[in-house]
Amino acid sequence: MEIKNEPKISANQETEIQAILIQNRQAVRDVDFMHVEILKQDGTVAAPMEEAINEGNGIYSFSARFKEDGLYYIRIHAGNEGSLISPRKQIIVGHLTDAEIESLKQGPKNQESSSGHHH
């Protein structure tokens, strides 16, 4: 997944985010469904799952409001031709704490475990 418009995100501000879903190095132009979930760095849900809007040409958009500064993950749950695609993208909202900056230096943790609430 790529974030097309990668906005500077501030806490407590409605932000429009456009994502391009990539599979096999190609933009996925048509999916059966695409839901977006926003998680905090610690894995807690920051925003409940919502459906993304298909803008055409492989671009999907959604609005998000982040309650506080920090490190977040956008996780996509998309169905395409019978397969489930669940990419994750790290984003920064506002200013990071020293601990969050240190976490960035260490690289992403592998949190690909299934939470069991897939559609």
The first five atom37 places (N, CA, C, CB, O) and aatype in JSON, in Angstrom:
{
  "aatype": [12, 6, 9, 11, 2, 6, 14, 11, 9, 15, 0, 2, 5, 6, 16, 6, 9, 5, 0, 9, 10, 9, 5, 2, 1, 5, 0, 19, 1, 3, 19, 3, 13, 12, 8, 19, 6, 9, 10, 11, 5, 3, 7, 16, 19, 0, 0, 14, 12, 6, 6, 0, 9, 2, 6, 7, 2, 7, 9, 18, 15, 13, 15, 0, 1, 13, 11, 6, 3, 7, 10, 18, 18, 9, 1, 9, 8, 0, 7, 2, 6, 7, 15, 10, 9, 15, 14, 1, 11, 5, 9, 9, 19, 7, 8, 10, 16, 3, 0, 6, 9, 6, 15, 10, 11, 5, 7, 14, 11, 2, 5, 6, 15, 15, 15, 7, 8, 8, 8],
  "atom_mask": [
    [1, 1, 1, 1, 1],
    [1, 1, 1, 1, 1],
    [1, 1, 1, 1, 1],
    [1, 1, 1, 1, 1],
    [1, 1, 1, 1, 1],
    [1, 1, 1, 1, 1],
    [1, 1, 1, 1, 1],
    [1, 1, 1, 1, 1],
    [1, 1, 1, 1, 1],
    [1, 1, 1, 1, 1],
    [1, 1, 1, 1, 1],
    [1, 1, 1, 1, 1],
    [1, 1, 1, 1, 1],
    [1, 1, 1, 1, 1],
    [1, 1, 1, 1, 1],
    [1, 1, 1, 1, 1],
    [1, 1, 1, 1, 1],
    [1, 1, 1, 1, 1],
    [1, 1, 1, 1, 1],
    [1, 1, 1, 1, 1],
    [1, 1, 1, 1, 1],
    [1, 1, 1, 1, 1],
    [1, 1, 1, 1, 1],
    [1, 1, 1, 1, 1],
    [1, 1, 1, 1, 1],
    [1, 1, 1, 1, 1],
    [1, 1, 1, 1, 1],
    [1, 1, 1, 1, 1],
    [1, 1, 1, 1, 1],
    [1, 1, 1, 1, 1],
    [1, 1, 1, 1, 1],
    [1, 1, 1, 1, 1],
    [1, 1, 1, 1, 1],
    [1, 1, 1, 1, 1],
    [1, 1, 1, 1, 1],
    [1, 1, 1, 1, 1],
    [1, 1, 1, 1, 1],
    [1, 1, 1, 1, 1],
    [1, 1, 1, 1, 1],
    [1, 1, 1, 1, 1],
    [1, 1, 1, 1, 1],
    [1, 1, 1, 1, 1],
    [1, 1, 1, 0, 1],
    [1, 1, 1, 1, 1],
    [1, 1, 1, 1, 1],
    [1, 1, 1, 1, 1],
    [1, 1, 1, 1, 1],
    [1, 1, 1, 1, 1],
    [1, 1, 1, 1, 1],
    [1, 1, 1, 1, 1],
    [1, 1, 1, 1, 1],
    [1, 1, 1, 1, 1],
    [1, 1, 1, 1, 1],
    [1, 1, 1, 1, 1],
    [1, 1, 1, 1, 1],
    [1, 1, 1, 0, 1],
    [1, 1, 1, 1, 1],
    [1, 1, 1, 0, 1],
    [1, 1, 1, 1, 1],
    [1, 1, 1, 1, 1],
    [1, 1, 1, 1, 1],
    [1, 1, 1, 1, 1],
    [1, 1, 1, 1, 1],
    [1, 1, 1, 1, 1],
    [1, 1, 1, 1, 1],
    [1, 1, 1, 1, 1],
    [1, 1, 1, 1, 1],
    [1, 1, 1, 1, 1],
    [1, 1, 1, 1, 1],
    [1, 1, 1, 0, 1],
    [1, 1, 1, 1, 1],
    [1, 1, 1, 1, 1],
    [1, 1, 1, 1, 1],
    [1, 1, 1, 1, 1],
    [1, 1, 1, 1, 1],
    [1, 1, 1, 1, 1],
    [1, 1, 1, 1, 1],
    [1, 1, 1, 1, 1],
    [1, 1, 1, 0, 1],
    [1, 1, 1, 1, 1],
    [1, 1, 1, 1, 1],
    [1, 1, 1, 0, 1],
    [1, 1, 1, 1, 1],
    [1, 1, 1, 1, 1],
    [1, 1, 1, 1, 1],
    [1, 1, 1, 1, 1],
    [1, 1, 1, 1, 1],
    [1, 1, 1, 1, 1],
    [1, 1, 1, 1, 1],
    [1, 1, 1, 1, 1],
    [1, 1, 1, 1, 1],
    [1, 1, 1, 1, 1],
    [1, 1, 1, 1, 1],
    [1, 1, 1, 0, 1],
    [1, 1, 1, 1, 1],
    [1, 1, 1, 1, 1],
    [1, 1, 1, 1, 1],
    [1, 1, 1, 1, 1],
    [1, 1, 1, 1, 1],
    [1, 1, 1, 1, 1],
    [1, 1, 1, 1, 1],
    [1, 1, 1, 1, 1],
    [1, 1, 1, 1, 1],
    [1, 1, 1, 1, 1],
    [1, 1, 1, 1, 1],
    [1, 1, 1, 1, 1],
    [1, 1, 1, 0, 1],
    [1, 1, 1, 1, 1],
    [1, 1, 1, 1, 1],
    [1, 1, 1, 1, 1],
    [1, 1, 1, 1, 1],
    [1, 1, 1, 1, 1],
    [1, 1, 1, 1, 1],
    [1, 1, 1, 1, 1],
    [1, 1, 1, 1, 1],
    [1, 1, 1, 0, 1],
    [1, 1, 1, 1, 1],
    [1, 1, 1, 1, 1],
    [1, 1, 1, 1, 1]
  ],
  "atom_positions": [
    [[0.84, -1.17, 0.0], [0.0, 0.0, 0.0], [0.89, 1.24, 0.0], [-0.95, -0.01, 1.21], [1.91, 1.28, 0.68]],
    [[0.48, 2.21, -0.75], [1.16, 3.51, -0.75], [0.15, 4.57, -0.37], [1.82, 3.83, -2.13], [-1.02, 4.49, -0.74]],
    [[0.61, 5.57, 0.37], [-0.25, 6.72, 0.67], [0.03, 7.75, -0.42], [0.02, 7.31, 2.12], [1.14, 8.24, -0.54]],
    [[-0.98, 8.07, -1.19], [-0.8, 8.92, -2.37], [-0.52, 10.36, -1.97], [-2.03, 8.86, -3.27], [0.41, 10.98, -2.51]],
    [[-1.3, 10.91, -1.04], [-1.16, 12.33, -0.73], [-0.36, 12.6, 0.54], [-2.5, 12.94, -0.6], [-0.1, 13.76, 0.85]],
    [[0.03, 11.56, 1.27], [0.86, 11.63, 2.49], [0.8, 13.02, 3.15], [2.32, 11.27, 2.16], [1.79, 13.75, 3.16]],
    [[-0.36, 13.36, 3.7], [-0.5, 14.7, 4.28], [0.28, 14.84, 5.58], [-1.97, 15.01, 4.52], [0.58, 13.85, 6.24]],
    [[0.6, 16.08, 5.94], [1.13, 16.34, 7.28], [-0.07, 16.23, 8.19], [1.87, 17.77, 7.4], [-1.03, 17.0, 8.06]],
    [[-0.03, 15.31, 9.11], [-1.2, 15.01, 9.92], [-1.03, 15.61, 11.31], [-1.44, 13.49, 10.02], [0.0, 15.44, 11.96]],
    [[-2.07, 16.31, 11.75], [-2.09, 16.88, 13.09], [-3.19, 16.19, 13.89], [-2.31, 18.43, 13.05], [-4.2, 15.75, 13.33]],
    [[-2.98, 16.11, 15.2], [-3.98, 15.51, 16.08], [-5.24, 16.37, 16.09], [-3.42, 15.34, 17.51], [-5.19, 17.59, 15.92]],
    [[-6.38, 15.72, 16.3], [-7.68, 16.36, 16.41], [-8.09, 17.16, 15.2], [-7.69, 17.24, 17.6], [-8.81, 18.16, 15.31]],
    [[-7.64, 16.73, 14.04], [-8.01, 17.38, 12.79], [-8.47, 16.32, 11.8], [-6.82, 18.2, 12.21], [-7.79, 15.31, 11.62]],
    [[-9.61, 16.54, 11.17], [-10.09, 15.59, 10.16], [-9.11, 15.61, 8.98], [-11.55, 15.95, 9.69], [-8.8, 16.67, 8.45]],
    [[-8.63, 14.45, 8.58], [-7.63, 14.35, 7.52], [-8.12, 13.38, 6.45], [-6.27, 13.89, 8.08], [-8.51, 12.26, 6.75]],
    [[-8.09, 13.83, 5.2], [-8.44, 12.97, 4.07], [-7.17, 12.27, 3.62], [-9.09, 13.8, 2.89], [-6.17, 12.92, 3.32]],
    [[-7.21, 10.94, 3.57], [-6.04, 10.16, 3.17], [-6.41, 9.36, 1.93], [-5.56, 9.22, 4.33], [-7.47, 8.74, 1.87]],
    [[-5.53, 9.37, 0.94], [-5.73, 8.59, -0.27], [-4.67, 7.49, -0.31], [-5.66, 9.49, -1.54], [-3.48, 7.75, -0.16]],
    [[-5.13, 6.27, -0.52], [-4.23, 5.12, -0.55], [-4.33, 4.41, -1.9], [-4.55, 4.13, 0.59], [-5.39, 4.36, -2.52]],
    [[-3.21, 3.87, -2.34], [-3.17, 3.05, -3.54], [-2.81, 1.64, -3.08], [-2.14, 3.59, -4.6], [-1.75, 1.42, -2.5]],
    [[-3.68, 0.7, -3.33], [-3.45, -0.69, -2.95], [-2.62, -1.35, -4.04], [-4.81, -1.45, -2.72], [-2.99, -1.33, -5.22]],
    [[-1.5, -1.94, -3.64], [-0.57, -2.56, -4.59], [-0.53, -4.07, -4.35], [0.86, -1.95, -4.46], [-0.4, -4.53, -3.22]],
    [[-0.66, -4.83, -5.43], [-0.49, -6.28, -5.36], [0.29, -6.7, -6.59], [-1.89, -7.03, -5.27], [-0.06, -6.32, -7.71]],
    [[1.34, -7.49, -6.39], [2.22, -7.91, -7.49], [2.73, -6.71, -8.29], [1.48, -8.89, -8.43], [2.77, -6.74, -9.52]],
    [[3.13, -5.67, -7.57], [3.69, -4.43, -8.13], [2.75, -3.67, -9.06], [4.95, -4.76, -8.87], [3.19, -2.85, -9.86]],
    [[1.45, -3.95, -8.95], [0.44, -3.27, -9.77], [-0.63, -2.68, -8.85], [-0.2, -4.25, -10.81], [-0.95, -3.25, -7.81]],
    [[-1.16, -1.53, -9.25], [-2.28, -0.95, -8.49], [-3.49, -1.86, -8.68], [-2.6, 0.52, -8.96], [-3.8, -2.29, -9.8]],
    [[-4.18, -2.15, -7.58], [-5.41, -2.95, -7.63], [-6.55, -1.97, -7.89], [-5.63, -3.79, -6.3], [-6.92, -1.19, -7.02]],
    [[-7.11, -2.03, -9.09], [-8.1, -1.03, -9.5], [-9.5, -1.33, -8.99], [-8.13, -0.93, -11.0], [-10.31, -0.42, -8.83]],
    [[-9.8, -2.58, -8.74], [-11.16, -2.91, -8.32], [-11.11, -4.03, -7.28], [-12.04, -3.33, -9.54], [-10.63, -5.13, -7.56]],
    [[-11.59, -3.73, -6.1], [-11.64, -4.74, -5.05], [-13.1, -5.01, -4.69], [-10.84, -4.29, -3.8], [-13.97, -4.18, -4.92]],
    [[-13.34, -6.17, -4.11], [-14.7, -6.51, -3.69], [-15.1, -5.66, -2.49], [-14.8, -8.01, -3.35], [-16.25, -5.24, -2.38]],
    [[-14.16, -5.42, -1.59], [-14.38, -4.51, -0.46], [-13.04, -3.99, 0.01], [-15.15, -5.22, 0.71], [-12.01, -4.63, -0.21]],
    [[-13.06, -2.84, 0.67], [-11.83, -2.3, 1.25], [-12.19, -1.55, 2.52], [-11.07, -1.37, 0.25], [-12.86, -0.51, 2.48]],
    [[-11.75, -2.09, 3.64], [-11.97, -1.47, 4.93], [-10.64, -0.98, 5.49], [-12.65, -2.45, 5.91], [-9.59, -1.57, 5.24]],
    [[-10.71, 0.1, 6.23], [-9.52, 0.73, 6.8], [-9.63, 0.69, 8.31], [-9.34, 2.19, 6.28], [-10.68, 1.0, 8.88]],
    [[-8.53, 0.32, 8.96], [-8.46, 0.29, 10.42], [-7.22, 1.08, 10.83], [-8.41, -1.19, 10.97], [-6.16, 0.94, 10.22]],
    [[-7.35, 1.9, 11.86], [-6.21, 2.68, 12.33], [-5.84, 2.21, 13.73], [-6.53, 4.21, 12.32], [-6.67, 2.19, 14.64]],
    [[-4.56, 1.83, 13.88], [-4.06, 1.3, 15.15], [-2.96, 2.22, 15.68], [-3.52, -0.14, 14.98], [-2.2, 2.81, 14.91]],
    [[-2.9, 2.32, 17.0], [-1.76, 3.02, 17.6], [-0.56, 2.08, 17.56], [-2.09, 3.48, 19.06], [-0.69, 0.89, 17.31]],
    [[0.61, 2.64, 17.83], [1.83, 1.84, 17.79], [1.75, 0.62, 18.71], [3.02, 2.69, 18.18], [2.29, -0.44, 18.38]],
    [[1.09, 0.77, 19.85], [1.0, -0.34, 20.81], [-0.03, -1.4, 20.4], [0.65, 0.19, 22.18], [-0.22, -2.39, 21.11]],
    [[-0.7, -1.19, 19.25], [-1.64, -2.18, 18.75], [-3.09, -1.91, 19.12], [0.0, 0.0, 0.0], [-3.98, -2.61, 18.64]],
    [[-3.35, -0.92, 19.98], [-4.72, -0.61, 20.33], [-5.4, 0.09, 19.16], [-4.78, 0.27, 21.61], [-4.76, 0.8, 18.38]],
    [[-6.7, -0.11, 19.05], [-7.46, 0.48, 17.94], [-7.68, 1.96, 18.21], [-8.82, -0.25, 17.76], [-8.23, 2.34, 19.24]],
    [[-7.23, 2.79, 17.27], [-7.4, 4.24, 17.39], [-8.66, 4.71, 16.68], [-6.18, 4.97, 16.83], [-9.24, 5.73, 17.05]],
    [[-9.08, 3.99, 15.67], [-10.31, 4.31, 14.94], [-10.92, 3.0, 14.46], [-10.04, 5.28, 13.75], [-10.21, 2.15, 13.92]],
    [[-12.23, 2.83, 14.64], [-12.85, 1.59, 14.2], [-12.79, 1.43, 12.69], [-14.3, 1.53, 14.67], [-12.6, 2.39, 11.95]],
    [[-12.96, 0.18, 12.25], [-12.87, -0.12, 10.83], [-14.0, 0.6, 10.08], [-12.94, -1.64, 10.6], [-15.15, 0.6, 10.52]],
    [[-13.64, 1.2, 8.94], [-14.63, 1.83, 8.09], [-14.33, 1.51, 6.64], [-14.67, 3.36, 8.33], [-13.2, 1.14, 6.3]],
    [[-15.32, 1.65, 5.8], [-15.14, 1.35, 4.38], [-14.48, 2.52, 3.67], [-16.5, 1.01, 3.73], [-14.83, 3.68, 3.91]],
    [[-13.53, 2.21, 2.8], [-12.87, 3.24, 2.0], [-13.69, 3.48, 0.73], [-11.41, 2.82, 1.64], [-14.44, 2.61, 0.29]],
    [[-13.55, 4.67, 0.16], [-14.27, 5.05, -1.05], [-13.36, 4.81, -2.25], [-14.73, 6.54, -0.99], [-12.21, 5.25, -2.27]],
    [[-13.88, 4.11, -3.26], [-13.12, 3.85, -4.48], [-13.2, 5.1, -5.36], [-13.66, 2.58, -5.25], [-14.25, 5.42, -5.9]],
    [[-12.08, 5.8, -5.48], [-12.02, 7.04, -6.26], [-11.73, 6.76, -7.74], [-10.96, 7.98, -5.69], [-11.79, 7.67, -8.57]],
    [[-11.4, 5.51, -8.07], [-11.06, 5.14, -9.44], [-9.56, 5.09, -9.64], [0.0, 0.0, 0.0], [-8.81, 5.67, -8.84]],
    [[-9.11, 4.42, -10.67], [-7.69, 4.29, -11.01], [-6.86, 3.71, -9.87], [-7.12, 5.63, -11.4], [-5.68, 4.03, -9.73]],
    [[-7.46, 2.86, -9.05], [-6.72, 2.22, -7.97], [-6.54, 3.07, -6.72], [0.0, 0.0, 0.0], [-5.82, 2.68, -5.8]],
    [[-7.19, 4.24, -6.68], [-7.06, 5.14, -5.52], [-8.3, 4.99, -4.63], [-6.89, 6.63, -5.98], [-9.44, 5.04, -5.11]],
    [[-8.06, 4.81, -3.34], [-9.12, 4.67, -2.36], [-8.92, 5.73, -1.29], [-9.14, 3.22, -1.73], [-7.79, 5.98, -0.86]],
    [[-10.0, 6.36, -0.87], [-9.85, 7.44, 0.11], [-10.7, 7.17, 1.35], [-10.23, 8.78, -0.51], [-11.69, 6.45, 1.31]],
    [[-10.26, 7.78, 2.45], [-10.99, 7.7, 3.71], [-10.58, 8.89, 4.56], [-10.7, 6.35, 4.45], [-9.52, 9.49, 4.36]],
    [[-11.44, 9.22, 5.51], [-11.13, 10.3, 6.44], [-10.75, 9.72, 7.78], [-12.33, 11.27, 6.59], [-11.26, 8.68, 8.19]],
    [[-9.84, 10.39, 8.45], [-9.4, 9.92, 9.77], [-9.2, 11.12, 10.68], [-8.08, 9.1, 9.66], [-8.83, 12.21, 10.24]],
    [[-9.45, 10.9, 11.96], [-9.17, 11.91, 12.98], [-8.37, 11.22, 14.07], [-10.5, 12.56, 13.55], [-8.84, 10.26, 14.69]],
    [[-7.17, 11.7, 14.31], [-6.29, 11.12, 15.31], [-6.4, 11.95, 16.58], [-4.8, 11.06, 14.81], [-6.25, 13.17, 16.54]],
    [[-6.67, 11.3, 17.71], [-6.92, 12.01, 18.96], [-5.67, 12.65, 19.55], [-7.53, 11.09, 19.96], [-5.75, 13.65, 20.26]],
    [[-4.5, 12.04, 19.26], [-3.28, 12.57, 19.87], [-2.09, 12.32, 18.96], [-3.03, 11.94, 21.25], [-2.14, 11.48, 18.06]],
    [[-1.01, 13.06, 19.2], [0.22, 12.86, 18.45], [0.74, 11.44, 18.7], [1.28, 13.91, 18.85], [0.45, 10.83, 19.73]],
    [[1.5, 10.94, 17.75], [2.12, 9.64, 17.96], [2.33, 8.88, 16.67], [0.0, 0.0, 0.0], [2.13, 9.39, 15.57]],
    [[2.74, 7.64, 16.85], [3.02, 6.72, 15.75], [1.8, 5.83, 15.58], [4.32, 5.86, 16.03], [1.31, 5.23, 16.54]],
    [[1.3, 5.74, 14.35], [0.1, 4.96, 14.05], [0.36, 4.05, 12.86], [-1.1, 5.89, 13.76], [1.32, 4.23, 12.11]],
    [[-0.51, 3.06, 12.72], [-0.51, 2.19, 11.55], [-1.88, 2.26, 10.9], [-0.15, 0.72, 11.94], [-2.91, 2.21, 11.58]],
    [[-1.89, 2.37, 9.58], [-3.11, 2.22, 8.82], [-3.08, 0.8, 8.28], [-3.25, 3.29, 7.65], [-2.13, 0.41, 7.6]],
    [[-4.11, 0.03, 8.6], [-4.18, -1.35, 8.1], [-5.39, -1.44, 7.18], [-4.28, -2.39, 9.28], [-6.5, -1.05, 7.54]],
    [[-5.14, -1.96, 6.0], [-6.19, -2.14, 5.0], [-6.63, -3.61, 5.03], [-5.68, -1.74, 3.56], [-5.8, -4.51, 5.13]],
    [[-7.92, -3.81, 4.96], [-8.48, -5.16, 4.81], [-9.25, -5.12, 3.48], [-9.43, -5.57, 6.05], [-10.33, -4.53, 3.41]],
    [[-8.7, -5.74, 2.45], [-9.33, -5.69, 1.13], [-9.51, -7.08, 0.58], [-8.5, -4.85, 0.17], [-8.65, -7.95, 0.73]],
    [[-10.65, -7.29, -0.06], [-10.93, -8.55, -0.73], [-10.84, -8.37, -2.22], [0.0, 0.0, 0.0], [-11.45, -7.45, -2.78]],
    [[-10.09, -9.24, -2.87], [-9.92, -9.15, -4.31], [-9.86, -10.55, -4.9], [-8.64, -8.35, -4.67], [-8.94, -11.32, -4.61]],
    [[-10.84, -10.89, -5.72], [-10.9, -12.18, -6.39], [-10.72, -13.35, -5.42], [-9.84, -12.25, -7.47], [-9.98, -14.29, -5.7]],
    [[-11.39, -13.28, -4.29], [-11.38, -14.37, -3.34], [-10.21, -14.37, -2.36], [0.0, 0.0, 0.0], [-10.17, -15.22, -1.47]],
    [[-9.26, -13.45, -2.51], [-8.15, -13.41, -1.56], [-8.25, -12.16, -0.69], [-6.79, -13.45, -2.3], [-8.8, -11.14, -1.11]],
    [[-7.73, -12.26, 0.51], [-7.73, -11.15, 1.44], [-6.35, -10.52, 1.46], [-8.15, -11.6, 2.86], [-5.34, -11.21, 1.62]],
    [[-6.3, -9.21, 1.29], [-5.05, -8.47, 1.31], [-5.11, -7.56, 2.54], [-4.83, -7.63, -0.02], [-6.08, -6.84, 2.73]],
    [[-4.07, -7.61, 3.39], [-4.07, -6.8, 4.62], [-2.75, -6.07, 4.81], [-4.36, -7.68, 5.83], [-2.03, -6.34, 5.78]],
    [[-2.41, -5.14, 3.92], [-1.16, -4.4, 4.12], [-1.28, -3.39, 5.25], [-0.75, -3.68, 2.82], [-2.38, -3.01, 5.65]],
    [[-0.14, -2.96, 5.76], [-0.08, -2.01, 6.87], [0.94, -0.93, 6.53], [0.28, -2.72, 8.21], [2.0, -1.22, 5.98]],
    [[0.61, 0.31, 6.86], [1.52, 1.44, 6.59], [1.65, 2.27, 7.86], [0.99, 2.32, 5.39], [0.65, 2.6, 8.51]],
    [[2.88, 2.6, 8.21], [3.15, 3.4, 9.4], [3.03, 4.88, 9.05], [4.57, 3.08, 9.98], [3.52, 5.32, 8.01]],
    [[2.37, 5.64, 9.92], [2.27, 7.09, 9.71], [2.58, 7.82, 11.01], [0.85, 7.48, 9.19], [2.45, 7.26, 12.1]],
    [[2.99, 9.06, 10.87], [3.33, 9.89, 12.03], [2.29, 11.0, 12.13], [4.78, 10.48, 11.91], [1.97, 11.66, 11.15]],
    [[1.78, 11.18, 13.32], [0.83, 12.26, 13.59], [1.49, 13.23, 14.56], [-0.53, 11.72, 14.16], [1.88, 12.84, 15.66]],
    [[1.62, 14.49, 14.14], [2.19, 15.52, 15.01], [3.62, 15.22, 15.39], [0.0, 0.0, 0.0], [4.44, 14.85, 14.54]],
    [[3.93, 15.38, 16.68], [5.29, 15.19, 17.19], [5.4, 13.87, 17.92], [5.69, 16.34, 18.12], [4.46, 13.43, 18.58]],
    [[6.55, 13.23, 17.79], [6.79, 11.94, 18.44], [7.52, 12.11, 19.76], [7.58, 11.01, 17.51], [8.29, 13.05, 19.94]],
    [[7.27, 11.18, 20.67], [8.02, 11.14, 21.92], [9.39, 10.51, 21.63], [7.25, 10.32, 23.03], [9.59, 9.94, 20.56]],
    [[10.31, 10.63, 22.57], [11.63, 10.01, 22.41], [11.5, 8.5, 22.22], [12.52, 10.32, 23.64], [12.23, 7.9, 21.42]],
    [[10.57, 7.88, 22.95], [10.38, 6.43, 22.84], [9.89, 6.05, 21.45], [9.39, 5.93, 23.91], [10.32, 5.03, 20.9]],
    [[9.0, 6.86, 20.87], [8.5, 6.57, 19.53], [9.59, 6.76, 18.47], [7.3, 7.47, 19.21], [9.68, 6.0, 17.51]],
    [[10.42, 7.78, 18.66], [11.54, 8.0, 17.74], [12.5, 6.81, 17.81], [12.29, 9.32, 18.08], [12.99, 6.35, 16.79]],
    [[12.77, 6.32, 19.02], [13.63, 5.15, 19.2], [13.02, 3.93, 18.51], [13.86, 4.87, 20.71], [13.74, 3.15, 17.89]],
    [[11.71, 3.78, 18.63], [11.01, 2.66, 17.98], [11.17, 2.74, 16.46], [9.52, 2.67, 18.36], [11.35, 1.71, 15.81]],
    [[11.11, 3.94, 15.9], [11.31, 4.12, 14.46], [12.71, 3.67, 14.04], [11.09, 5.57, 14.06], [12.88, 3.05, 12.99]],
    [[13.71, 4.0, 14.86], [15.09, 3.63, 14.55], [15.27, 2.12, 14.53], [16.05, 4.25, 15.57], [16.06, 1.59, 13.76]],
    [[14.52, 1.43, 15.41], [14.63, -0.03, 15.5], [13.9, -0.74, 14.37], [14.09, -0.51, 16.83], [14.13, -1.93, 14.13]],
    [[13.03, -0.03, 13.67], [12.27, -0.63, 12.57], [10.97, -1.22, 13.05], [0.0, 0.0, 0.0], [10.75, -1.38, 14.25]],
    [[10.1, -1.54, 12.11], [8.77, -2.04, 12.47], [8.83, -3.41, 13.12], [7.87, -2.09, 11.25], [9.65, -4.26, 12.75]],
    [[7.95, -3.61, 14.09], [7.81, -4.92, 14.71], [6.89, -5.75, 13.82], [7.24, -4.82, 16.17], [6.0, -5.21, 13.17]],
    [[7.1, -7.01, 13.79], [6.25, -7.89, 13.0], [5.01, -8.23, 13.82], [7.0, -9.17, 12.57], [5.04, -9.08, 14.7]],
    [[3.93, -7.54, 13.51], [2.66, -7.77, 14.22], [1.62, -8.3, 13.26], [2.16, -6.46, 14.89], [0.49, -7.82, 13.24]],
    [[1.99, -9.26, 12.48], [1.1, -9.76, 11.44], [0.16, -10.86, 11.95], [1.92, -10.29, 10.29], [-0.46, -11.57, 11.15]],
    [[0.04, -10.99, 13.26], [-0.84, -12.02, 13.77], [-2.28, -11.65, 13.47], [-0.63, -12.21, 15.27], [-2.64, -10.47, 13.47]],
    [[-3.09, -12.64, 13.22], [-4.49, -12.41, 12.88], [-5.27, -12.14, 14.15], [-5.08, -13.61, 12.12], [-5.11, -12.83, 15.16]],
    [[-6.14, -11.12, 14.11], [-6.94, -10.8, 15.28], [-8.28, -11.5, 15.23], [-7.14, -9.3, 15.39], [-9.06, -11.4, 16.19]],
    [[-8.58, -12.2, 14.15], [-9.77, -13.03, 14.09], [-11.06, -12.28, 13.77], [0.0, 0.0, 0.0], [-12.13, -12.89, 13.83]],
    [[-11.01, -11.01, 13.42], [-12.26, -10.31, 13.11], [-12.36, -9.93, 11.64], [-12.38, -9.08, 13.97], [-12.91, -8.89, 11.3]],
    [[-11.82, -10.77, 10.78], [-11.89, -10.51, 9.36], [-13.28, -10.8, 8.85], [-10.85, -11.35, 8.6], [-14.03, -11.56, 9.46]],
    [[-13.62, -10.21, 7.75], [-14.98, -10.33, 7.19], [-15.12, -11.54, 6.3], [-15.35, -9.08, 6.41], [-16.2, -11.79, 5.76]]
  ]
}
